[in-house]
Amino acid sequence: MAVFFCTFTVETRWGVCYAEPIEKGVIMYILALNCGSSSLKYQVFDADTKRAVVGGNVEKIGLPDSFITQKYPDGTKQRKDTEMKNHDEALNVVLFMLREASIDMNEIGGVGHRVVMGGDKFASSVEITDEVMRTIDELSPIAPLHNPSALMGIVTAKQLLPNAKQVAVFDTAFHQTMPDYAYRYAVPGAWYTELGVRRYGFHGTSHLYVSKRAAKLLGKPADKCNLITLHIGSGASATAIKNGVSVDTSLGMTPLAGLTMGTRPGDVDPGVILYVMERLNLTPAQMQKHLNKDSGLMGLTECFVDRRDVESNRDTNDKCRLAIDMEAHNVKKYIGAYMAELGHTDALVFTAGVGENDDYLREKFCDGLEELGVKLDKEKNAAALARKGVDEMEISTPDSRVKIFMIATNEELVIVEDTIAIMNGTYNPNHLKMDYSFAK
């Protein structure tokens, strides 16, 4: 790709970032950014090998005790405690830390941004223009905890790395293949046409990645695979994938629906929300906080968000026992519903923090599904732990009609490959026709 830009200098209170013209055809690094409401995750990839060079996480943005932890491929970590009032300051610190890791700012040719909400406006990744930024901003009321921070990250990255191509990769894009009967709600039509009330789904880059890897493990073309992918972390979602594309997903218009999550409730009768708001005289902002921060495992146990804490107390704390049983109950309901929807299911896929590392919960999720052709191999399941270096593994018994996989997700690699393809002019908005390295 031919690129010629002007030199620029950015003064920061941590140092000076310099960028000079990128020589024709020279693109060394791609930076993947994931801006949360109070966090910023980042990874730098070598554009040629598509391997991560360095990455890290900024936490507690906006608080006095904010800090950054930078991680290296050999497992070493570097921590810096410094107050970062907003994402602008956080990204300045990130670039300073990258320079300390000998990453030349001149050699960052592209920045891929994870954007949670693209609505029905974006069915694929896109180069970021002023119009794209305006649309992301217009969609912020639907994702108030995520889109504004992503937009701040985009604005700052454009300022600090003006020579780099900026690309938006949307969580919702993968689910834009859902049929109308799956994404519509049975509410007044004007709510849909005028307010955009419909199911959008999230975690799309994760579901995309593991679906390609599952197809590879099955030895079948992606467009011939029917899968149920289960992204289970602090946030959680299930997706039904038919012939390689999303046809239904558990998260809805917002990331509150579906499975039980760390601090979010999953499916709940909307009448409950109205009843509680009226009885307690709650404002929408107060209810928003309760649903996003005080529900899920936190609401059930009244003290724990992390599944490890919930599990370790399940025998002595009945609230923890209840939380585990409810989560397993809800996951199994979605598995059964999606198996009915798909007609034929090739595999279940577990991914994300819990899905990759919690063999106890995976066993709970699969228990009792034997009549549906789902048979878990307990020994394989116990060994399939991403934290112990296992990236992917089949964990079903040899006679299981439906295969079961643990696949460690890699959303950053999807972001990087989409960014590189857009930079090179080889991007195909139909992900089934994209030449992803991880699908080979």
N, C-alpha and C positions, 0 to 999 in steps of 0.2 A: 504494500500500500504506500503510495507516495504522500508524504506529509511534510509541510514546511510551515513553521510557526515562528513567532517573534520571541525574543528572550524576555523573561520576566523575573522579578525579584519580590518575594513576600517577606516582610519583617514580622516576626512573632516574638513573644516574650520567652520562647524556648530556643530561639536561634533564627537562622535565615535559610529559607528554602530557595534554591535557584533552579530554574529550568531554562534550557537553551533550545535552539531549533533541533528537532528530531531529524536525523538524516533520513534520506529517502529509503523506505523499506525497512527501517530499523525499529522494531517494537519488541522490547525485551520483557517487560512485565505488564501484567493486568492486575489491577487492584479490585477486589470484591468487597463491597461495603454493605453492611446490614445495620441500619439505624433503628433501634427500638425507642420506646418512649423515654427511657433513662439509661440506655446502653448503646454501645456501638461495637459491633464485631467486624473484624477485617481480616483479610488474607491476601497475600501477594503471591501470584503464580507466575512461573516462567512460561511465557507465551508459547515457546517451542515444545517443551516437554509436558506442559499442562500440569506440572507438579507444584505443590505449595512450597514456597521458599521461607516464609515467615508469616505469622499471623498473631492475632491477639484480641483482647476484649477490654473495652472501657466500661466501667460500671459506676453507678450512682451519679450520673451526670445531673448537675443542678444542685448537688449536695456538697457540703464542705469536705466530706471524707471521700470524694471521688478518687478513683485510681485506675491505672491501666496495667494490664498484665500482657506482656509480649511473649509468645511461645515460638520455639524453634523446632525444626524437624527432629533433632536429636533428643528432644524431651526437656531441654533446659528452659527456664522461664526467667523473665526479667520484669520486676514490678516497679512502678513509679507512682508515688502518691502525690497528687497535685489537684487543687480545686479546679474543676471545669464547670463553668456556669451553664453552658449550652453546647450543642453539637458543633458549633463553629469552633469553639475552643478545643473541644475533644478531638476534632480532626486535625487541628494544628499540632496537638500533642502526638497523635498517631504518626504524622509525617515526620516529626522530630525523632520519634523512636525508630522509624524506618531508616532514617538517615544514619542513626547510630548503628543500625544493623547493616550498613553499607549498601542500602538500596538507593540508587541514584534517581532522583526525582525526574531527571531528563528521560529516563528509560521506562517510565510508566506511560504506556501508550494508550491505555484504556481503563476506564473505571466502570464497573458494573454495579448498579445499585439494586438491592432488593426493595421492592415497593409492595406493600401488603395489598392495597386495594387499587385495582385497575378497573373495577366494575365491568360493564359490558362494552367499555370503550376500547379496551385493549385485549385482543385474543392472542397476543404474542409479545415477545420482547421488542423494544423499539429504541432507536437513537433518541436521546433527549433533546427536544427543541423547546422554545418558549411556549408553544402551544401544548406540548406534552406536560410541561410543568404547570400550566394553568389548569389542565384537566385533573392532574393529581391533586392540586389544591381544591378544586371543586368537589372532589370525591372525599375530602377530609371529614365531613360530617358523618360519613358512614364508618370511617375508621379513625376516630379522633385521637386514639393513642398511638397510631403508627404513621399515617400519611404525613402529618406535619413534621415529624422528626426526619422522615425520609427526604422530604423536600428541603429541609435545612441542610441535610448532608449533601444533596445534589448542588444546592447553591454554593456551599462552601467548597466542594470539590471542583466546581467550575472555576471558582476564583483562584484556588491554590494550584490547580493543575489544568490551566486553560489549554495546554497542548494536547491533553488526553481526550479521547472520544468518550462521551458519557452515554451510558446505556441503562435503560430501566428494564428490569426483569420482574414481572408481576406475579404475586402469589395466586392471583385469581385467573390468570390466563389459561392455565392447563384445564380449568373446569368450564371453559366457554363452549365446550362440545356437548354439554348436557342438553337434553331435549327440553322443550318448554314445560312438559308435564312434570319434569323433575325439578326445574328451578323456579316455577311459579308457586306462589302461595294462594290459598283460597280466601282471598281478601278482596275488597272492592277494587275493580280494575283500574280506577284512577290512581290508586296508590302505586300501582306498577308503572303506568304510563307517565305519570307526572312526578312521582317521588323516587322511582327506581327500586321499589320494594320487591325483592326477589332473592333467591338463593344465589350466592356468588361462590362460596367455598374458598378455602385458603390452603396453605402448605403445598401449593401446586408444584413448585420446583422439586420438593422432596418426593411427592408422589410420581412426578415425571421420572426422576432419577432411578428410584427403586423399581419402577415398572420396566424400564429398559434393562436393568440388571437381571430382573426376574425372568424376562424373556430370554436373555442370554443363558441363564441357568437352566431354563426349560428346554433350550435348544430349538426354540420356535421363533418365527418372525414376530415382532412386537404387535403387528396388526392382526395376529392370529391368537393373541393371548387374552383370556378373561381372568382378571385378578381382583382380589380385595386387598388393598394396601392400607395398613394401619400405622399411621404416624402418631406415636404415643410418647409425648414428653410432658412438660408442664402444660402446654397446649396440646390438644389431641384431635385427630380427625380420621375418619374412615372414608375410603373412596372405592366406588365400584368402577372398574375399568373393563370395558367391553371392546374387543378387537382393538386394543391398544389406546383407547381414548376414554376420558372420564365421562360417565353417564349419570353419576349421582355421587353426592358427597355429604358428610354429616354436618359440617359447619354451614352456616346459613348466610344471611345478609351481613351478619357480624360474626366475630369469632366466639360467640357465646353458646351456640347450639350444639346438639349432638352428644358426644361422649362426655363423661365426667372428667373434669380437668383439675389442675392444681388449685386454682382460685376461681375458676369459672364453672357454672352449674351444668352445662350441657342442656339437654331438653328439659323444659319446664312449662307447665301450663301458663299461657300468657295471662290468664285470669288471676293467677297468684300475684303477679307483678302489680296489677291494678288494685287488688285487694290490700296488699301490704302498703302500697303508696298511700292509699286512702286512710287506712287505719293508723299509720305512723306519721302521716302528713309529710311524706318525703318528696323532695324535689326530684326532677329527672336526673340532675347531677349526682344527688345522693344515691339514687337507685343505680345509676351507672357504676358508681364506686362499689356498691354492695355486690353487684353482679360480676364485675371484673376482678375485684380484689378480695372479697370476703366469702365467696361461695366455693363450690367444688369440694376438694378434700379439706381445705381450710374451714369451710362452713360446717362440714360433717364432723371433723375431729376437734374443731375449735382451737387447734394449736399447731397442726402440721400441714405443710404443703408438699414436702418431699416424700415420695413413696417409700424411700428407705426408712424414714422415721415412722411412717404409718405401719409398715410391715413389722418393724422391730418391736412395736408395741401392740400388735394385733391380739396377742394371747392375754394381755393384762388390761387392755383398754377396749371396751366394747364399741366405742365410737370408731376406733381404728378398724376393728373387725367389720363393722357395718360399711365403712368407706370402701374397703377392699371388695366386699361382696357386691355392693352397688356398682362399682366400676366394672367388675367382671360381668355382672348381669347386663349392663348396658352395652358392653363390647359384643357380647354374644348375640344380643338382639340385633345389632347392626350386621354382624356376620351372617346371621340367618336371613335377614331381610335382603341383603345384597346377593346372597346365593340364589334366592328366589327370583330376584330381578335379572340376574345374569343368565339363569337357566343352566349353564355349565360353568364351573369354576376350575381353573387350572391350578391356582395357588393362592394361599394367604401369605402376605408379606408383612413382617413386623419391622418397624424402623423408629428412629429418633431415640432420645435418651433412655426412656423406659423400654421401648420396644427392642432396643439393641442390647440392653444390659440387665434386664430383670427377668431371669428365667422363671422365678416363682410366679409372677403375674402372667407371663406367656402361658404357663401351664394352666393357670386358673381360667384364662380366656378360652383355651381349647378344650377344657374338661367338659365332657358331656356332648361333644359334637361328633362323636364317632359314627353315629347313625347317618350323619351328613357326609361321611367320607373323609373326615378330618381326624387324623391319628398322629399324635405327637410322640416322638421318641424322647423319653425323659433324659437319657444319657446325652444324646446330641444336644438337646435343649440346654442342659446344664453347662455344656462346653462352649456354647455359642454366645460369647460375651465380647462385645466390642472393646470394653475396657481392658481386656486381656489380649488385644491385638487381632481378634477375629473380625474380618471385614464383612464376610457373608458366609452363610452356611445353610444347607438344607437340614431341617430339624424334624422332619416327619418320618414315620416308619416306612419301610420298603413297600408295604401293602396299602399305604394311605392313598386313596383315590385323588384327594386334593393335596398337592404338595404344600409344605409349610417352610418358609424361608425367614431367616434373620438376615437383613441387608443393612449395613451401616450407610446412612444417607450421606450425600455430598452435594448439598444445595449450592455451595460456592463454586463447584466445578461446572454446574449447569450455567451459573451466572457468567463464569469466565468464558465458557465455550460459546455462549450466545453473544457475548461482547466481541470476541475475536471474529466470529462469523459476520457480525454486522460491520465490523471494521474492514473486513476483507471482501465484503460484498457477496458472501456465500451463504448468508442466513436464509433459512426456509421457515416461514411462519407455521408451516405444518410440521409439528415435531416428529411425526412418523417418517418424514422424509429428510430430517436433519441428520447430518453425518456426525453424530456424537461419538467421541472416542470410547466412552464407557459403554456404548451399546454394541461394541465389536467383540 
